[in-house]
């Protein structure tokens, strides 16, 4: 009952600043992928339009060579299979031009023979049917071999020696054809599997088994694609089409590992196997029934509220509102009215719900989920004053959306404090005894135990600790060959380089990144050979470049999140290993830099021209893209947001949450980087799921932001209370944190790294040694030289002061100074993404015992290095 009043009060406060509201709630539904049509359309750049005709020409030439009419649909199934077999034989010839003509012909078939159809539905059906034929005839495997040939030829010494300065669309034509065929086959099989198509059932099972098995050269397809990204970032292959590579890597990983539904099922299966209860609350399902909060007040709103003349009438309403609120409390406290809905009109925007009827404060928070794909009448969720549809009324609840959780560590801490307070001593490793403690403490412990949550990670860590204590007597379980385990073993030797490469691509595609001469060029597969001459062509290229960046951010963020979730489920130390290398590579400031923009504008950005999307650009009569038709086409969509941009933002926020959760040193990085104002701006996006992850990040650092910040951000504090899961004895709203002593930050990371290294050395000794030596192979060439800046601009002041509770601590001394180990100097993020070798010393198990062989070059120039780097550098020992 009191919670209902708190919710009402919070909603009224936030509605006082409705002038700051940027619009209605977004009807965005978070999912693994966008619609099939959009995912296929995003594969192609608008500058690739002319190449569609080359595919048709290749098909017509091939059919003329076979003395057949150029009409695929008129051929029977046996004739179609015969033509595919001939084309596959042609893929193996030595003549590149002849080989690529067959590849373009197969691409035309995979694209659905669009020149022979009159509608998008026909094209989609043709693609669906043709992919079955292509896959059953072994086209996917043949194109993997073609991809290997292109990678080897691109990275041969003769070609690498010739530096490609101005890379354009023409330099990657053959690679784009190969990657497009692989992507269409993968995405079509994934879409049909998700729909439960019977025709694709056997094909999907066979395909998943194929992409989870090593290729003929012993590498997984995902590892091969990660290697392409690493080569691109090192400068060895600047013409690789990065957008198509990361999109294919994403879909291969998604299909091979599994999406959200598979993750949920695997998690429950593992928990039952470990003797734990399955998860009953799913974040995605709970957030669907949450209502987004109004954003915090801006500076203009605060100034307006301070003007007594303009706001006299509003203040009188506020007084009446408080009277109504007290009256409502009396009604709720009356027996028999505990569950009665609140029908009092508590303000102008509170009286009418989205269904046109009266509503309560709880109804503003929790609403029945409506799938926007099935709702056409009111796409923007505007208030409707017509007769409401005949639907089930929303269930009104007076409880928080999440069941509170407690860790065993929290119960032990509560017992220790209680024993020291009431008895005067503590009992080590005693989790049960309550002797000598008063009855309220007994009840408190009983409540905590009732809400105790044991995670899979706790079970896995306890098992690892037991093996470390008793390595001989403790028997380790057999390692199951799950897709995540196979992938982890494959990427482990070069995982640091892969993470650096992915973050470099993400940084280059970020809208806030500044172009540098030494940075990687991700626009190689967008820029045409001839630059545009007219204003319309120039505008089209600008839109295409913005769209290109957005698609890359979407794919890279989805890849990193997918790997983190699967590795955490497979074994927590696999997740921690990947997380530490992301942190070492400055992933945290990179994500904060991404959100350091006008995020509402980014979410609603329309970098798309529907008339130029595939297959609309090739089917039917094509209109002339003049200035007026272009502008109209950019506004033809009925949604007030970009699906891929909202998807990317949520992914990046989830990545940040996973990296920082329960890691006090990383929480302090958020504080030092002044992330609170950046995250508060993100709350302006009215989407419940995005706001939830932002509020989680703010909750982690609230106790370090000081009393003044909490006092001036009470609406944000109220939103955290109402929407984020409670930890029963977590004093997140205060500055009393017993376990986050600043001087323990480095020790915390070192201890974690030692545990992870011990796990990797025991399970994967050979791969770990390769990883420890820096992964010196062709995949990681040039990573040290090609580092990319991550500068937060003016959001972190030069002093870099961080609030701890009610006082200030300088990062140059005490706890925040330990963050220098992460590349922070004076409160600023490091200017480069660090490589694994820069952190190889960081708590590495057995590092000092390792024998290092010095190169002949180093031995010959040792004296010069000593003179330049040691003797000439003056060290201020007092400042260390």
N, C-alpha and C positions, 0 to 999 in steps of 0.2 A: 504493500500500500504506500509506504513511504517512497519506494522506488518510483512508483507512478508519478508522485508529486515531483520528485527530482527530475524525471524525464520531462514532465510538463514545463517545469521551470527552465530547464535547459533549452527546450524548443522555443519557449517564448523569448528568451534572451537572444537566441540566434535569429529569430524572426524580427527582432528589433532592428537588425542590420540587413534586412532583406534587400535593401538597395544595393548592397554589395554582392548579392547573389548573381552568379553568372549564367543563370538559366535553370531549366528543370533538370531533374535527375536524368542521367544518361541511361538509355535502355540497352546498354552494352552487356552482352552475356559472355563471360570468360569461358574459353574452350581451348582444346589443344590446337586447333587450326581455324582459319576462316573458311568460308564456303569453298567448294571445289573450284568453281568458276573464278573466284578472286585469286585463289592460290595459283592457278594456271596462268591467269593474266599477268600476275606480278613477276612471272618468270622472264617475260620479254620486256625489253626497253622499247620506248616509242621509236628510237632511232633504228631499231631492227626491222621496221616495217617493210623496207625494200627487200629484205632477205626472204620474206614469205613467198614472193614470186619466184625466187631462185629455186625454192623447194618444188614448186609446181613444175617449173621448167625441167628440173632433174627427173621428176616422175614421168613427164611426157616423153622425154628423150629415152628413158629406160624402156617404157612401153613400146615406143617405136622400134627400139632395138629388138624387142621380143616379138614384133609383128602383132601387137595386141592393141585394141582401142584404149585410149587413156581414160578409162572409166572403171574405177576400182569396184564400185557397187554392183556392176553388172557381171562380175566374175563370180563363179561358184567357189565354195570353200577350198576345194582341192587345188584349183587354179591359183587362188590367193596364196596358199601355203607354198606352192611351187615357185611363185615369184619371190616370196620372202627367202626361200632357200637359195635362189640364184643371186639375190642381192647380198646375202651373207657370204657367198663364195667370192663375190666381187670385193667385199671388204678386206679380203686377204691379199689382194694384188699389191705389187710394189709401187705402182704408179699412184701418187698421192691424189691427183685430180680425179682419176677414175674411181679411186677408193672413196673419196669424199662425195662424189656424185651419188653413189649407192647409199651413203650415210644420209644425205639430204633427202633421198627418195624415202628412206625408212622414217625420217623425221616427219615428212608429209603424211605418211600413213598414221603415225602416232598422233599427229595433230587432227586427225579425223577426216582427212580428204575434204577439207573445207571448200574447195573449188567446185565440188559436185553437189553441195547442199544449199538450202535456202533459209535455214533457221539454226539457231544455237543448239536446239534440242537434237536435231539430226546430227550435227557435228559431234556433240557429246556422245550420242549413241554409237557413232562410227568409231570414236576414240576407244570407247569401252570394248567394242567387239574386236578392234584391231590389236589392242594391247594383249588380249588373250592369245591371238595368233602369234604376235611377235614374241611374247614370253615363252610360249610353248615350243617355238622354233629355236630358242636359245639366243635371241638377239641381245638380251641384257648382258650375258656373259661375253659375247663378241664385242660389244661396245666397251666393256671394262678393259678388254685387251687393247682396243683402240685408244682408250684413255691412257693406259700404261705407255703405249708408243709415243703419244703426244707429250707426256710428262718427261720421258727419257730424252726425247729430241729437244724439248724446250730447255732442259737442264744440262745438255751436253756441253763440254768445255768450249767448243767452237762457237756456240751461240751465246753462252754466258759471257765470253770474252768481248763480244760486241754489245756494248751497253745500249739498250733501247731508250732513247730520251723522250720522244713524243709518241707514246703508245696510244693507238686509236682503236676503233671498233674492228678494223680490218685485221689487226694483228691476232685477234682471238677468234676468228670466224670458225675455224675447224673445231676448236675446243668447245665453242658454244653449241655447235650442232650435236656433238657427242654428249655433252652434259644435259642438253635439252631432252634428248631421247631417254636418257637414264632417269631424269626427273619426272617426265610424263608417265613412264611405266611405274615408277615408285609411287607417285601421288595417286594415280588411278587405282592401283592395287590397295593402297591405304584407304582411299575413300570407299571403295566397294566392300572392303573388309569391315569398315565401320558401319556400313549400311546392312551388313549381314547377307550380302548377295550370295546365293547358292552357286552361281556360275564361277565365282571367284574364291570359293571356300578352300579348295585344294590348292589353287594357285597361290593364295595368300600364305598358307602354311609352308609351302615349298619355298616361297620367296623369302619369308622371315628366316627360315633355316639357312638359306643361301647367304643372306647378308650378315648373319651371325657366325658364319664359318669363314676361315681364312681363304683367300683367293689362291690362285696357282703359285704366286710368289710368296705365300705365307703370311700376307698382310690382310687385315680386315679392310673392307671398303671404307669404313669410317676413318680408320687410321691413314689410309691413302689420301683421303680428302683433307684431313688435318695436316698431313705432310705438304699438300699443295698450298694450304694457307701459310704454313711456316716458310716455305720457299718464296712465296709472294712477298711476305713481310721482310725477308732478309734481302730482297732485291735481286735474287737469282732468277726470278721469273715474273717480271713486272707486268706481263701481258695476260696473266691468268685472270679469267673473268670471275671476280670474287663473289658477285651476287649469286651467280648460278652455283658456285662451289658451296657457299654456306647454305643456300636453300636445299641443295641435294644432301648435304651433310645432316641438316636438320631433319628432313623427312626420312632418311635412312635410319638415323638414330631413333626417331619417334616410332617408326614401324618395328625396328629391331628390339628396342627396349620396352616400349609400351607407353601409352598415354596415361591420363589421370585416372581413368576407370581401372586400368590394369594395376597401376600403382596402389590404388585403394585396396584392391583384392589381394595383392601380394602382401601388403602390410598386415592386413587382418589374418592372412594365412600364417605369416611368420609369427605374429603375436600369439595365435592359438597354439602353434607348435612350441613356443617358449613358455606356455602355461599362463599367458596373459589374456585379458578380455579383449575382444575386438573393439575397434574404434566405433563409437556410435555417432559422434558429431563430425561432419565433414565441413571444412571451411567454406568450400564453394557453395554447398547447399544452404548453410546458415546465412551467408552474405547475400544470397538471392532474396531473402526475406527481410533484409535490413534496408532502412531508408537512409540516404545520404544526409549528412548534416549540412546546415548552411555554413559557408566559410567564415573564418574569423573576421572581425572588423578591420577595415583598412584605416590608414591615417586620416583620410577625408571623413570617414564615418565617425571617428573619434572626435575630430574637430567639430563636426556638425552636432554631435551629442553634447559638446561643451557650450554650444550657443544657446543661451536660455530663451531668446526671443523666438527662434525657429522651432524650438522643441518644447515650448510650454505645454502645448496641447498633448504631445506625446507623453510628457511626464504625468499629466493628469490621468491619462489612460493607464500608465504604469501603476499608479496608486490604486485605481479601481481594479486592475488586474490582480494585485496582491490581495485585495479584499476577496475577489472571486476565488483566488487560490486557497485562502484560509477556509472559505466556505466549502470548497471542494474537499479539503482535507477532512472537515467535519462530516461530510456526506460519506466519504470513504471509510471513516472510522465507525460509522453506524453499523450495528450488527445486521447481517443479511445483505450488505452492499459491498462485500469484499471484492466480488468479481464483476460488479456493475460497470459498464463502460462510462467514461467521463463525457457527458454530453454538454458540458459548459463551454461556451464560446470564449476561449481565453485569448482573444486577439484576432486581428483582421484576417490573418492567413491561417488561423487554426480552426476556424469554424466549419470549413468545407473540406472534405477529403477528396482524393482523386476519383472516387466513385460518385461524388456529388452529395454525399450524406454527411451527417455529423460524425466526428471521430474523436479519439482520445489521444493523449500524448504517446501512449504505447503504440497506437496504430501508426503514428508518424515514424516510429522506429522500425517496427516489424510489419511487413506487408506481405500478402501472398504473392508469390513470384508469377509474373506473366511473361511468357516467352515472346519477345518482340517479333520473332519470325512469324507468329500466328496472330499478331495484333496489328491491324491496319487502320483502325478508326482514329486513333489518337496517338500518333507516333511520338510526339514530344511530351506526353504525359501532362498535357494542360488540363486544368480543371474543367469538368464537364457538368453542365447544369441541366442536361437532358435526363430522360428517364434512365436510370442505371440498368445495365444488362442483368439478366437473370443468372447471377453467379452466387456462389457460396459466400456469405459474409466473412470477412477476415476474422481469424481467431484472435481475440484480445488477450494478451498475456501480461502479467505484472512481474515477470522475472527477467533476469539478465539473459542474453542470448547464449552464453557459454556456461557450462558447469565449471566451477572453480577447480583448480588443480594444486597439488602440493607434491614436492619432491621429498624423498627420504632424507636428503641432506637438510631440507628446511625443518623437518620434524626433529632431527638430531640437534640442530642448532637451537630450536625452541626448548628442548629438554636440557641442554647444557646451560642455557641462560637461566632457566627456572631452577635447576639444581644449585647453581652458584648463588642464586638470590635467596632461596629459602633454606638450603641445607649447608651451603658453604663449600661444597666440593663437587667435582664432576666425575662421572663414571665413563671411562674410555670404552668404546665399542659396545656400550650397553644401550640398546634401542627400546627396551621394554619396561624396565623397572620404574615405578612411580612412587616408591616408598618415601614417605616424609613430605610429599608434595600436597598442597591443599586441593580440595575438591574442584574448584574452578579450573585448576591446571589439568586435572584428570579429564574434565569435560572438554577442555581445549585440545588435548592430545587426541581424544576420541574423535572430535570433529576433523582434525587434521588427517588422521588415519582413514577416516571415511572418504576423504577426497584425495587420497594419495594416488598418484599416477606413476606407474613404472613404464618407462619407454623401452623400446628395443635397444636403444643405444646404451642404457644402463646395464642391461643384461650382457651385451657384448663387451662393454668395458670391464665389468666384473669378471667375465670369463678370461679376458686378456690379462688382468691383474693376477688371477689365479695361476695362469700358465707361466707368468713371469716369476711368481714366487716358487712354484713347484714345477719346473719345466720337465722333469723326468716322470714324476708320478701323475701329472695331469695329462689326460689324453685329449688331444684336440679333435674336434669333429671333422668329418670329411668335408672338404670344400665343394659345394655343389656347383656344377658348371652352368650357372645362370647366365643370361645374356649380359647382365651388368658385370659379373665376374670375368667373363671372357673379354669384355671391352676394357675393364680396368687393367688386366694383365697385359693387354696389347698396347695401351697408352702409357703405362707406368714408366718405361725407360725414358720417354721424352715428354712426359706430362708438363713439366715446367715450361718448356718451349711452346707447347700447344696452347697453354693458358696465356702466355705472353702474346702469341700471334693473334688469338681471338680478341684479346683486349686492344691490341693495336688496330685491328679492323674496326672494332666498336668505337674506339676513340676517333678514328678518321671519319666515321660515318655520323658522329654526333653533331647535332646542329650547332652546338656551342664551340666546336673546335675551330681553331684558326688555321688557315692553310699555311704550311711551312714548306720551304724548298726541299728539305730533306725528308719530309713525311711521305708515307706511301700514297700512291695514286689509285684510289678505288674507283675512279671514274673511267678506267681504261675501256670498259665495255659499254660506255654510254656515249663518249665523245665521237662524233662522226669524223670522217677524213677531211671533209670540207665544212668549215664553220658556217653557221646560218647567216644569211644575208638580209632577210626581211625581219620585221618586228614580230610577226606571227611565229616564224621559225625559231627566233631567239626565245620567245616566251615559252614555246613548246619544249625547247631544250632545257630551260630553267626548271619547268615543272618536272621534266623527266629526271633531272639530276636530283631534285628534292625527293621525288618518289624512290629513286634508286637508293638513296641514303636511308630512307625510312624502312625499306624492305630489308636492307642489310642489318639494321639495328634490330628489327623484329626477329630475324633468323638467328643472329648471334646470341641475343638475350635468351631465346627459347632453348638454344643448344646448351648454354651454361646452366640454366635452371634445370633442364632435363637430366643432365649428368649429375648435378648436385643431389637431386632427389633420389635418383636410382642408386648412386653410390652410398648415400646415407642409409637407405633401406638394406642394401647388400651388406655393408659393414661400416660402422660409424667412423673408423679410422681411415677408410678409403675416402670418405667425405671430408674428413679433417685434412687429409693430405692435399686434396684438390683445393680446399678452402684456404689453407695457408699459402699456397702458391698464388692464388688469386689476390690475397691480401698483400703478399710481398711484391706483386706486380702492380700495386696501387689501384686495385679495383674499386676500393671504397671511395677515394676522391674522384675517380673517373665517373662513377654513378652520380655522385653529388654534383659534379660538374654538368652532367647531362640534365639534371633537374634545375640547374641554375639558369633558367630561361623562363619566358612566359609560357608556362606549361599548359594553361587553358588554350592559348593560341595554337600550341603544338598539337594538342589533342583534337582540336577542331579543324586542323589544316587539311585542305583538299588538294593535295598534289596528285591529281588524277584527271585524266580526260577520257570519259567513258567511250567516246566515239573512237578512240585509238586503242582501247583495250582489246586483246585477243579474246574471242574470235570476231567481235563486232567490226574490227577494222578490215576484215577480209570477206565477210559474208554480206550479200545483198548490195544494193546500190550505195556507193560511198559518197557522202556529202563533201562539199568543198569546205575545208577547215579555214574559214575566214576569221577575222577578229571577233565578230559578233557570235558566231556559232561556237567558237572556242570558249568564250566567256560563259555562254549558256551551259556548255557541256561540263564546265567545272562546277556548276551549281545544280546539276541535275539530280544528284543524290538527295534522298529525303531524310537522311540521318544527320544530326548536328555534330557528328564526331567521325573521326577516322578510325576504323576498326584496328588497323595494324598499329597505330600510334598508342591507343589505349592499351592494347595487348603488350606492347613493348614497355610502357611505363609500369604496368603491373608486374611484368617479369623482372624488371630491374629492381623494383622495390622488394620483391620476394627474394631475389638474390642477396640484396643488402641485409635483409632480415636473417637469412640463413647464415651469412658470414659473421654476423655480430651477436646473435643470440647466445647468452650465457658466457660471452667473452668480454671481460671487463676492460681489457686493454684496447679492444676494438671499439667498445662503446666510448672510450676516451678519445679515440680518433674522431668519432662523430662530434664530440664536444669541441675538440681543438680545431676542427675544420669549420666551426660555426654552421653546423648543418640545420639547426633549429629554424632559422628564418627561411631557409630554402625549402624545408619540408612543410612549413606552415603555408607557403605559397601553393604547394601542391594540393593542399586541402580545398582549394577553390574548385577543383574538378569534382563535380557532384556525382560521384560513383562510389557506392558503399564499400566495395571490395578494395578499391584503390585507397580510400580514406582509412580503412582498417589497417593496412600495412604501413601507411604513414604514421598513424597514431601509435602503432607498436614501436616504431623507431623513436618517436618522441618519448614514449613511456620509458624506454631503456635509459635515456639520458636525463630525464626530468630532475632526478635528485642532484645532478651535478650542475644544473643551470642556475641555481640560486633562488632565494626566496622572492626576489623582486620579479624574476621572470615568471615564476608560478603565479604571483599575485596579479600580474598584468595579462596573463593568458588563462584565465579561469574557464573560458568557454572551451578551450582546447583540453584543459584538465577534465572538464565535465564530459566531453566527448570520449576521452580515454576511459573514464570510469564506466560509461554507458556501453561502450562497444568492444573493448579489448578484454580478453579473458583475465579473470582475477587469480592471483596467487595469494592464498589466504593470509600469509604472514609476510607479504612483500610490501615494504613501506616505500613504494616507488615515488609517492608524492612528497616525500620528506628527504632529508639529507643524512639519514642514519643507516649507512651501509657498512656492515661490519667486515665484509669479506673483500671489498675492493680497495685495498690499500695501494696507493700509487706505486710504492716501491716493489710491489709484487707483480707488476705488469709483465716485465721481461721474464721473470721466473715462470709465470703462468704459460707464456708462449713456448719457452724452452722445455718445460715439462711435457707439454702437449706434443711438441716436435719429437722429443725423445721417445714417447710412447708410440707415435706413428712410425718412427724409424725402426723401432724394435719389432713392431708388427710387420712392416714390409720386409725387413731382413730375415725374419723367420719364415714368412710365407713365400716370398719371391726374392731369394738372395741374388740371383743373377741380374734380374731387371733392376733391383735397387742399386746394385753397384754401378750399372750403366747410368742410372739416374744421378747417383752421387758424383760421378765423374763429369757431370755437366752435359751428358748426351752429345758428345762431340761427333756428330755425323752430318751427313748432307742436309738433313732436315732442319738442323739448328744453325746452319751456317749464317754468319752475319748478324745474329741476334744482338750481340753485344754492341756492335756499331750502330745498328738501326733501332735506336730507342726513340720513343715519341713522348712529347711533353704532356703533362697533366697539370695544368695550372688553374687554380680556382679563382684567379682574378682578384677582385677586391673584396671577396667574401670572408677572407681570413685576414685580420689586420696584422700589421707588422709586429706588434707586441706578442700576438698569439696567446693572450691571456685566456685562461679557462676557469670557469666557476666550479668550485667544489663545495657543495652545500652553501653556506653563507659567506664563505671567504674566497679569495682569489689566490691561485697558485700559478707561478710562472713556469712554462714548459721547460725553461732552461735549467730548472732545479726541481728536485723532488720527482713526483710521479710522471707528470707530462713530459719531463725531459727524457724519460725512457723511450718515448715515441720517436726519438731521433733514430732509433734502430729501424724504423719503418720508412725512412727517407723524409722525415719531417724536419725542416730546419727553420727555427724561429716561428713555428706555427704554420708555415706554408707547406703544402704537399711538395714532394720532390718533383723536379722538372723532367723526370724520365721514368718510363716503366722499367723496373729493375729486372735483371735476368736471374736465373737460378744460381749462377755462379757467384753473384754478389752476396747471396745469403747462404752459400754452402756451409759457411762456418757456424751458422745459427743453430746451435744445439744439435748438430749432426752426430749421430751415434757412431763412435769409432773414428771420428775425423782426424784426431791427433795421431792415431796409430797408423794411418794410411801412408804408404810409401808413394811419393810423388816423383816421377821422372821428369827432370827439367830438359827442355828442348836444347838442341845444339845452338840455335839462334840466341836463346836466353843466356847460355853459358858464355858465348862469344861476346855478348854485349852487357855482361853483368856489371862490369866496372862503370860503364856509362850510365846504366840505370841507377846504380848506387849513388853516383855523383848528382844526377839530375833529380831523382825522386827522394833521396834521403838527406844527403849533406846540404843541398841548397834549400831545402824546405825547413824553415824555422818553426818549431813546434812550441806553442805556449802551453807548457805543462800545467801552469796554474789554472788555465781555463778548461782543462779536461775534467 
